Amino acid sequence: MSYQQEYKALILQDFDKCRHDAAKMRQTLERSTAHYHGFTVHTLYIPKMYSQADFDFLKQSAEKTYGILSRVTDEYLKNPEYRTLFGFDKRLEELILHDPHYECRIPIARVDVFYDPDTRNFKFCEFNTDGSSGMNEDRELNNVFKTSSTYKEFFASRHAQKFELFDSWVREFINIYSSSSTAKKDPYIAIVDFMSSASNEEFEEFKRAFERAGYTCEICDIYKLRRENGALLSPSGKRIDAVYRRAVTSDVMSYYDEIRPFIDSYLNDETVVIGSFRTQIAHNKLIFKILRDEMTRAILTDEENAFIEQHIPETHMLTHDNIHKYNVIEDRLKWIVKPTDSYASKGVLAGIEAKDAEEWLGFLSKHMDTGYLLQKYVTPYESENIDLLWDQNAGFRGFANITGLFVYGGKLQGIYSRIAKTGVISTQYSEMTLPTLIMED
């Protein structure tokens, strides 16, 4: 019997008690900082529990992935012909090629995978880099679940490990910063993003983590940064020595001219930006097609190429020829369409989510030959859970799962679990978050 099934059995022993328990959990959750754009993060009643063997497998997979993506990044930097596969514009290419003066290629990432613990296998969904989020949701949800009477009863005779995702990132951030040739002993640190779309609660927690470690930190709107006398200045007028960049590259490029102080300061080595724009090589969804390209295969080992073949979904450009070549119109349930560079599932449509063939054809026609990707749809692993916090009359049902792997400096630091009622797990559908635990067998 799985951990989830054992938890379910405990619920069924006294369903009325669990309803009451869930109502109190919701009140606690709504008072917490687990909010996204003003809305309370939704969760279910059973936490996500993995075995130590699951964690060990995901750790090995995440770190192998980091090695492959680092190798691809190095090839981009040294090989002009390889760069043409990405097709980045000249301004972005300039930012990527600029040396950040530290070696770590991808300081922070959340690698999202469709993981099936029954088979211990997975397919990649996407690679998120500098804008990676969700740390605060996992922390707050674990705190909320600890107040549950069912949780306390379940763990009365069991032990589990939860993840620490803030102080550990500060340590890695400082390690990377300290390796820079321009590092200072006591850097002034700025967390930088477009604040209109930022995770303010999460930023505040990171700020507290930097302060616990003895550093001064300021949360800064990228629009309000200034550049004077060879220095990047925060809105409060402080010289910024190190930037924790949360502003995703697609937004940076969209508002390039409006944020020139940040851009020019980076290009003139007036501050250390972690992560640098080299992370865009892995973040851009075109990487799924490029990882299978012959030029990439030539720089990887046989083992790495086999890893890619096993875990990267079949990916093509969304073109008129490919639509017909792969029977995309007729076999819409087998495909999903994505922009090459977006986040929060913007502009994504899976054939299974299209209302009918007409909507699917209309979406294909609109985005055909515009740089969108065509990818084999991966059916997410389903697990049973119950939505008692928001529906006191809910019953048990299956939910689709996606697993996020937080990778700090190339090492797996934690796991982020999301679920949904539909086969597409995103905020525009029915996405929810679960606290994640590693069971001590």
N, C-alpha and C positions, 0 to 999 in steps of 0.2 A: 504493500500500500504506500502511495506517495505521501509526502508531507501535506500537500494540498488536500488529499483524500482524508487524512487523519484529522485535519483541521475541520473539514466538512462534517465528519462524524461527530466531532465535539459540538458543532453548531446544532446538529439535528437532535442532540440530547435535550436541549432546552432552547427552542427557537424564540420564544417570547423574551427570554432573558437577553438573547443576542440582539433582538430588535431594540430593546431599551439601551443596551450597550452601544449599538451603532448610532443611536440618536445623540448620546453624550459625546461620542467620537466626532460626530459632525460639528457639534458646537465648539469643541476644542480645535478642530481643523479650521473653522471659520475665524477663530481668534488668532490663528497662527500667521506666519508670513508666507505660507504656501499659496501664493496668488500669482496669476499670470495675466497681465494687462487688466488688472482690477477684478478678475474673477477667481473665486476659490478653486484650487485644483481639485478635480474629482478623483475619487479612489473607490475601491471595492472593499469588501470585509476581510478577505483572506490575503495576507502578504505574499509576496513572491519569494519562494524559498528554493535555493539551489544547493546541491551537494558540493562537498569539497572537490570531488572529481570533476563536476561541471566547471567549477572555478579554475581548476588547474588546466583543463582543456581550453577554456576561453582565454586564459592568460597566455598560454603558448600561441594560440591563434592570433591574438592581438599583437603580440610582440613580433611575430613573423610578418604580420601585415605592415607594421611600422618599418621593418627592415626593407621590405619590398618598395614601399612608398618613398623611403629615403634614397634608395638606389635610383628610382625613377626621377626624383628631384635632382640628383647629381647629374644624371644624363641630360636633363633639360638645361642645366647650367653650363655644361661644357660642349653640347652638340647642337649647333644651329639648325641642322636638318631635323633633329628630333623635336625641336621647338615648333616646327611647322605643323606637327600633329595636333597641337593644342589651339593654334590659331588665335592666340591672345593679341590684342591690339598693342601698339608700340608703347603706349603709356604704361600699361600693365606689365609688359615685358621688361621695361626699364625698372619698375619697382621690384619685380621678381629677381632680376639679375643683380640688383644692388646688394652688396655684402653687408649683412647685419652685424658682422664681427663676433659671431658665436657659431658653434658647429651644429647644434641641435636643429634638425630640419623641420620638425613638427613638435613644438613645445607642448601643445595641448590638443587633444582630439577626443571626439566621441564617435567611435566606430559603431554604427548601427547595423545589427544583423538579425536575420530571422533564424533564431536558434531553436532546435528541437532537442530537448534533453532526453527524449526516449531513444533517439538514434545517435545522439551526440554529433550532430552535423548542423550546418548552417549555410545560408546564402547571405551575401552582403546586401544591404539596402543603400547605405550612403556613408561617406566619410565627412564628418563635420570637424572643422579645425577651430579657428580662433573664436568663433561665436558659440562654441559648445556650451550648453546650459543644462539645467536639470539638477545640479548639485544640491540646491536649497530645497527643492521638492523632496528629494530622497531623504534629506536630513530631517525635515519637518514631519514627513509622513511616518518615519520611524519613531519620532517622539510621540506623535499622536497614537500610534498603534500600541505603544508601551502602556498607555492608560487603559487599554481595553481589558475587561475581565476575561474574555475568551483568550486573548493573547497571553495574559498572565498564567492562565490555567494550562494552556498548551506548552508554554516554556517553563513550567514549574520543574519539569524533569529533563529539559533539553537545553542545549546551549547553541547560540548562533552568533555570527560575526556580522556587524554592519560596517559600512564604509565611512571613512573620514576623508572628505573631499575638499576641505578648505585649507587647513594648516599644511597638509601634504602638498597642495599646489603652491603655496607660498614658499615652502622649502625648495621645490623644483624651480620655481621662478627665480629665486635668488641664486640658486646654483648656476642657472643659465646666464643670468645677468653678470654674475661674478666672473664668468669665463670670458666676458667681453673685454677687449683691450682698453675700453674707456670707463670701466666700472669704477664706482666710488664706494667708499666704505659704508656710508649711510645715505643711500639714494632716496630722493623724493619720488614717490611712485604715483602714477595716475592710472586709474581704470577708465578707459576711453571707449565711448560708443555714441551712436545716435540716440540720445536719451528718450526721444519720443517713442522708440520701439524697444527700449531696454528692459532688462529684468532688474528693477531697482532693488527689490528685497534681496535678491542674490548678490548684487553688487555691494550692498551694505554689509552682508555677511563676509564677503571677501575683504572688504575694507577693515573690518574688525579683526580678521585673521592676520592681515599685514601688521596691524597695530599690536596684536598679541606678540608678534615676532620682533617688535621693537622698531618698526618702520612707520614713517609718516606717509599716508595715502589719501588721495583725493579722487572722488568720482567726477569725471569731466565729460561734458557734452562736447563732442568733437567740433561742433560749429563754433564753440566759444574759446577754443585754443588760440593763442597769439604767438607770434614769432618776433623776437626783438634781440638785437645784438648777439646773434649766433646762439640763441636759446629758444626752446619751446616753453611757453608760459601757460600755466593753468588759469582758469577764470579768476582765481584768487590772487594771481600775480606771482605764484611760485614757479621757479625753474624746475622743469620735469626732467629727471634723470633716466627714468625707466617707465615704459608704457606697457600695461597689460591690455593688449588690443582685443576688444570684444566687437568692434565694428567690423562686420563681414565685408569681404573684398568687393562683392557686387555692389553694395551700398557705397563704399568708398569710391568706386569708379563712376557710379551714377551721379555723385555729387563732388566730383574731383575738383572742379574750379572753386566751389564754395568752401572747401576745407584745405586750401593750399598751405596754410601755416603748418598743418600736420604733415602733409605730403613733402613739402620742401625741407622741413626739419628732419624727416626721415632720410631723404636723399643726401642731406648735408651732414649726416652723422651727429646731429645735435642732441639726440636722445637715443636710447636703446629701446627698440620696439620688439616686444615679445608677444605673439609671434610675428615674424617678418612676413613679407608678401610671398615668400617661397611656399608658404602653406597652401596657396591657391592651387598649386599643381595637384595636390591630393584632394582638395575640397571640390573642385569643379567636377561635375558628374561625367564629363567627357572621359575622365580617367577610367571608367568602366569599359569603354571601347578601346582605349589606348593600352590598357593592361593586356589585352589579347592581341595587340598589333605585333607584327613580326619584328619590328625594331625593338619593342620591349622584350619580347621573348629572347632576343639575342643577348641582352645584358643580364638576364636572370639565369639562375641555375635550373636544372631539370626539376628539382624538387619544388622550387618556387613557381615554376610554370604549371606544374601539376596542381599546386595549391590554388592557383588562379582559376584553372579550368574547373576545379571542383566547386569553388565558392563564388565566383563572379557570374551573375546571370548573363545569359546571352544578350548582347547589346548592339544596336545598330543606329545609324542616323535615321531620323524620320523623313524619308524622301518618297517621292512618287514611286520610284522603282522598287524600293524596299517594301512598301505597303503591299504591292502586288506579289513581290517575290516570296514574302512570308505569310501571305493570306491573312493580313492583319484585319481587314474589314470583316471577312467571314468568321475568323477565329478570334473575335475580340476578347473573349474570356481569358485568352492566353497572354495578353499583352497589357503593358502600362506605358504611358507616354509622360515624359518629364522634360522640363527645360534643363539645359546644361548647367545653369548657374542660378540657384534659388535656395530658399530655406523655408522651413515651416510648411512644406508641401505645397507651396504656391505654384499654380499652373500645372498641377499633376492630375492626371485622370487615368484610372484603371478601367479596362473594358468591363469588368464586373460591376463597376459603380455607375456606368453610363445607364441612363433610364431606358434607352432603347437603341437600336441600330442607327437611327437617325441622329441622335445626339452624338454618338461615337463617330459617325462619318463627318459630322459638322466640326467636331474637335480636331480630327485628323486633318481635314481640309484647311482649317484655320492656321494650323501650325506646321503644315507640310513644307519642307525645304526652308525652314526658318531657324535651324540650329537646335531643334528639339531631338530628344533621344527616344528610341523605341526599344523597350526592354521586355524580356520574358517576365511575366507576372509570377511571383513566388507566393504560394498559398501559405500564410503564416500558421505557425503551430498554435493549436487551440488548447486552452486549459479551462477548467471549470471554476467558477467563482460566483459571487452573489453581491448585488448592488444595494445592500441594506442601508447604507448611509443616506441615500437619496430616495429610496423607495422601500418603505416598510413592508410592502406586500410583494416584494421581489422574490423570485425563485432562483434556483441554481440554473446556470446556462453556460455555454461555451463562449470564451472571449479570445480574439486573435492577439498574439503576443509579438512584441519586438523588443530586442535586448540591446541596450547601449553600453558600450565598453569605454569607460573613461581611461584614456591613456595619457599619462604625464611623463614627458621626457622619454618616451619609448617603452614605459612600463605600465602594466595594467594596475590602476589604482582603485577602481570601483565599477559597479554595474548599475545601470539605470533601467528600470522596467516600466514599459507602457503596454496598455491593452486597449482594445476597442471592440465594439459590438459588430463592426463591419470588417471586411477584408483589407481595408486601407486604413492604416493607423496614423491619423493626423488630427490637428486641432480643428480642421474644417469638417471633420466627420464626428466621431464619438470617442476621441482619445481620452484615456484616463491614465493615471500613474499609480504604481504600487511601490511601497517600500521594499527594498531588496535585502535579503539576508542570506548568508552562507552558513548552512547547518554544519555543526561540528558532530561528525558521526561518532 
